[in-house]
Structures are given as C-alpha cells and as structure tokens.
C-alpha cells in the first residue's frame, strides 16, 4: 500500500511546480490592434483580413428570431480618411478625428465612405463605436490569399473606371471587365471614362467612337474626355452631380488631372509624365473622400492588379449578356468546352474577330484563365 504524503511533502511539490511554470515561456494569443493600422500603406494588415461569418446553429437562429428587435442606432458621421489608429470623420460642415480603439467592430475594419457612430471621450476626443451596414461598396480579392478581401470604398452610387485610350484608339479591356463586375456585384453603377483623347488623330478617334458604341450597347456608359481641351467634361459633370462617386484605375492614367478639371475648387496633386511610356506618375497614395458637386468623391490609389473572387461559371456568364443568351441553347450541364456547345459553335461561326460577341468571349476566357 502506497504511503500518503505528508503536508510538508505536498507543499514542497507545489513550490516546485510553480517554479517550473515560472521558468517556462508563457504562450499568449496575439491580438490584432487596429491602432497600428495605417491606410497610407498599400499593404496595410487589416486590408488582407478575411471576412469571416460565425457559424450559427438552427437553435441560435430561432433564439434570435424570438428576441425583441433592438432600436436602430444612428450613424450620422462619415469616414473621409483612414490613418494609423484613427479616422477622419465628417458631418455636414463639421470635421473631427476619432480613435479606432482596440475593440473589434461588427462590420469589420473601417473604410472610407462608412457611416459611423462615435463615443465621446474625456478631453473632447472621441472614438468609433459602431459602423452602419454598408449598402454598397468596392472590394477586390487580396492577391495570394484565397478568401481575403480588401475594401476600397463603401456606400457609393457611381463607380468610374478611368482609362486612357491607346494611340490607335483601342482600349485595354482587362481592367474594364474586372472593375465592371466588381462595381455591379457591389451594388454600384459603373461608368467608363476614357482620358487624354486629345492625343489621338482622326483615325484613332473614329475607332474609339466605334468601341464606345459597342460598350454602351453592352450597358456600360462610356465618356470620352480630355482635361486639356475640355472635351466631354460638361456631360460627365452633369452625370456625377449630387452622387457619391468612387474613381478607380491604373496609376498614371490621369485620374487626378481629370478630377481637377471637373472640380477646380479642390485641386489634387498631379505628377509629370514619364518620358519612357508617356504616362503620368503615381500621386494618389491613399483613398480619401471629398465634397464634389453636391455629393462626395472617393479618389483611390492607382491599381496595379485587381483580383476577383472565384465563382461558378454560370455566375460569370451573368456579366456577359450576349454569351448568357446563347448559353441557353447549350446541353444541360454544359461546361462550354465540348464540341456540341452551342455557345462555342456560335462564336466559331463569327467571321470577324472584332464583334461584340467575340470581345465578350475573349473577356470571359481571360477571367477564367486568371
């Protein structure tokens, strides 16, 4: 029979256990603190966070349904800029700076355009209390991470795709298709704005006019503009009047110069033109919201790449009306790769390689390959 330990032996064992624990390193769970976030950095850590939705059981769902609805909290302030540990907010003519704090907000990290509620702090300072649900927004897939999403803007009505015309009057359609899909899926109406058309000769302008007609027939409004001679600016300004607008495009396409011409009261920084490729230099480094013709404008940094989230083939076709209509005659379960595919047969019968159907087909193939 094992002899019971005395009181002194038990106390000695307890002291030895505490000593071992004190010497071993403690494992602490790292906590993400938004006060370290800086929107001026293109690789800001919160931009790569996944949008995670907690799993809920049917029991929890039923319990929430039976609980009384809480009163809706007002969110009268709007975020106009995001910095390290703080945001700039606006309400009518008032401007304030609000701390982010360390608490996790239900809607996720704040973004320019969000409507927010604040909590007053001693000394006249304030911090974010909650974000309103976003009615629309521009987001993209974060490169290298399967489910991560980067939000660029929230609660906007119109999305401008800024793109310069090539010397021969053609357009690079890759970014146009990606942004068009991202805008529409985010509840934003897309508009294409072609800049710097003053550099084109008569033949190039004629070809560009044909491209414009094809894009508008595909339900993408297209405006041909020049900040140098004022072409198309009056028509575009009338369309943007009183709306919340976000502008996106590659670096150096003339976004800031175009916006200065549309809104001379607020002059944005512009860069010179590089001799190597005749394109403008990168000047916008962070998204920022400013008053614009009775509404709001969000000017985003130049985009080097714009990733879209993976989705079934049927959802891709929804963004190409000509292809979607032809796909209705395809065999059931058609993956549009077999010889009896009605869509592929119709595309192959097109004699010209520059028809709207052929362009939609090439755009779809580029998206699927990426």
N, C-alpha and C positions, 0 to 999 in steps of 0.2 A: 504494500500500500504506500502511495506517494505521500511524503510528509508535507503538511501545509506550511507555506512560507510565513515567516514572522512579519510583524508590522514594519520592522526596520528593513527587511529584505524587499518588501513591496515598495517602500519609499525610495530605496536605492535604485530599483529598476525603473521607477517613474522618472527620477532625476536623469538617469542615463538616456531614456527615451527622448526627453525634452532636449538634451544636449545634442543628440543625433539630428533631431529636426531643425535645431538652430543652425547647425553646420551645413545642412543640405540646402541648395538654392530653391527658393520658392517659385513655383510656376504660376505666373499671373496671366490672365487673359487680356490681351491688348484691346484697348477701347479706341474706336475711331472718334476723333475730336474735330468737329468742323471748324474750330477756331484756328486750325493750322491750314485751312483751305485757302488757296489764292486763285481766283478766277483769271488773273492775268497770266497764269501759266497754262500753256496748251495741254500739258499732261497733268492737270490738277487731279488729285486722287479720287475725289468724290465723283468726277465725271465718269470713271470706269466702274463705279459700283453697280452691281446687278439690281434690277428692280424685282425684289422678292415679295411674293404674296404669301402670307402664312396659310398653311393648310387648315381647313376647318371641317369638322365633322357635321353630320346632319343634326346631331343633338345640339351642338353650339349654334347652328343656323336657326334651329327652332327657338332656342332661348333668346336669340337676338330679335327674332320676329315678334315674340311676345312682350319684349321690353318696350316701355314707352319711348317715343322718339324724343331726342334731346333738341332743345331750341338751337337754331342755326346761328353760329357766331358770326358777327360781321367782320369782314376783311377789307377795310377801307383804304389801306396803304398798298402801293405797288412798288415792287423791286425794280430799280432802274440800273443797278450795277451791283456786282458781287466781288468782294475783295477778301483778303485773308482775315478771317474771324469776324467779318462784319458785312453788312449790305447797305447800300444807299436806297432809301425809300422815298416815295413822293405821294402827296395827297393834295390835289388841286395845285395851288402855288407853293405849298409847304414842302420843304426838303429836310430829311433827318438821316442820321446814321444809326443803325441798330445792330447790336451784338447778336451773334449766332448762338452763343452758349454751347454747352455740351450735350443738351438733350436731343434725342432723335425725333425729328418731325415726321408725322404720319405720312405726309405726301412725298417724303424723300428730301434730298438736298435742294435748297432753293435755287431758282434760276431767274434770269432777267425776264420780267413780264408777269411773274407770280403776284397774285393778290394775297396780302398777309394781314394778320392781326398781331399787335405788339403788346408787350407788357412793360409798364413804366417802372424804372429803377430809381433808387435814390440818387440825387445829384443831377436830375434832368436827363439821364440816359435811359435807353430802352433796349429791349431785346425781342427777337421774334418769338411769338407764342404759338402760332399755327399758320399753315398755308391753306388757302382755299383750293377746292378741287379744280383741276385745270380743264377748261372747256375745249382747248386746242393746244397744239404745240409742235415744234420741230425737234426731232430727235434722230440720231443715227446709231448704227451698230458700232461698238467700240472695236477697232482693229485688233485682232489677236485674241479676243475673248468672245466666246460663243454667244453668251446671253447678256453681256454687259451693254448698257445703253447710255449714251451721252445726250443730255438735253441741251439744246442751244437757245431756245426761246419758248415762252408759254403765253397762252391767251392772246393770240393774234388772229386777224381776219384774212389778210392777204400775204402771200409769200412770193417775193421777187427772186427770180433766177437771173443773175447778171452774167452776161457772156458777150465777149467781143466777137465780131464777125472776122472770119479769115479773109485774106487778101482776095481770094477767088469768090467770095460771097457765101461760102459754106459755113456750117456750124458744127461744133463738136457736140454730138448728141448724147454722149455717155452721161455727163453730169446732168444734162437736162432731164433725161429719163429718171435718174435716181432721185433728184430733188422733186420732180413732179410727183412721183409715187410717195415720197416721204411727206410732202405737203398734204396731199389728199388723204393719206392714212391718218395724218394728224389733225384732220378737220380744217385745213387751211386751203383757200383757193389759190392755185398757182398762177403766176404771170411771168412770161419770159420777156426780159428787157435786153435787147441787143445794143451794145455800146460801140462808140467810136466808128460809126458808119461814114463819117466824113472822110475817112481814109480810103474808101472804096471808089473805083472808077465806075463808069456807067454800066459795063457788062456785069461786074460783080454785084452792083445794086439790083440789077434785073434778076439775077439768080437768087439773091437774098429775098427778093419780093416773092418769088415762087415758093421758097422754103417757108416764108411767113404764112402764105395762104394754106399750105399743107398742114402746118402746125395748128392754125386756127380751125381748120376743118376737123382736126383731131381734138378739139375742145381745149386747146391751150392758147389763150390770148397772147399775142406777140407784139411788142412795141419796138420799133426801130428808132434809136435815139443817137444824138450827138451833143455832148456838153459843150463842144466848141462852137457850133453854129446854131444850136438850139433846136435841131430837128426832133420832133416827137415829144418834146418836154411838156408842152401845154396839155396835150391829150393825156399823157401819163399822169401829170399832176392832178388833173380833174378826176381820174380814176382812184387815186390814192386819198383824196380829200376825206377827212374825218375817220379814217380807218387806222387800226393797229397793224403795222406792216413790219415784216422781217425781211432782210435782204441777205442772200447767200450767193456765193460764187467763189471761183478760184482767186488767188492773190494776184493783184496787178491787172484786174480786168476793168478798172475804172469805177468801182462802186462809190468810193468817197467823192470823186470828181463829179459823178452823176448826181449824188445826193446834194452836194453843194450847189449845183446848178438848179435843182428843184427847190431848195430851201436856203436861199442866200443868207437868212438871218443867223443860221448856225453853221459856221464854217468848220469843216472837218479837215484834219491833216491829210495832205496828199504827198506822194513821193514822185520823184522824177522817173523818167523812162529809161530802162536798161538798153544800152546800145546792142547787146548780144541778141536779144529776142524782141526788142521794140515793145516790151510790156512794162507796166508800172511796177513800182517797188511796193513791198508789203508795208502797210501803215497801220491798219486796224489790228490791235493786239488782244482785245477782249470785247465781248458783247456788251453793248450799252444802249439804253433806251432814252430817247429824247423826244420832246414835243415836236410834232410835224404836221402842219397844215390841218389843224383841228383834231388831230389824232396823235398816234405815237409811232415812232420808228425805232426798230432794233437793227443796228448795223453789226454784223457778225464778222469775226476774223476770217481771212481767206482760207478756203478749204483745200487741203492737198488731196484728201481722199474722202469718199462718202459711202459708207457701208450700209447695206440694207439687211434686215433680218431674214433668215431663211423662212420659207413658207411653201405650201403645196403648189404645184404647177397651176391648178385651177385659179388660185388667188393671184398669181402673176398675170394670167390672161385677163383678169378683170380690168387691168390698167391699159389694155390694148383692144379697143372696141372692134376693129376690123378682124383681128385674129379670133377674138372671142365669138363673133358671129359665125365665122367659118367653122370653128371647132364644134358647133352644134351638130354638124353632119358627120362627125368622126364616130368610129365604132365605140361602143361602151368600154370604158376603162382605157381609152387610147392615151398613150404617153407621148404622142406626136413624134415618134421616131420610127414607126414601122411603115412599110411601103403603102399600105391601104389607108393611111392617114389622109383624110380629106383636106386638112389644113396644109400639109406638105405638098399635096398634089396641086392645090390652087396656087401656092407660092411658086412652084416649079413652072407652072404654065404662064406666069407673068413674063413677058418678053423684055420689058425694061427693068433695069436694076435700080431705078430711082423713083419708083412709085410709092405712095403712102403704105401700101401693104408690105412691100419689100423692106421699107425702113422700119416698120413695126416688127417684122420678123427678125431683122438683124439686131434690133434693140433687145428683143426678148432673148435671143441667143447669147448676147453679151452678158445679160444679167444672170442667165443660168450658168454660164461658164464661170462667172465670178463667185 
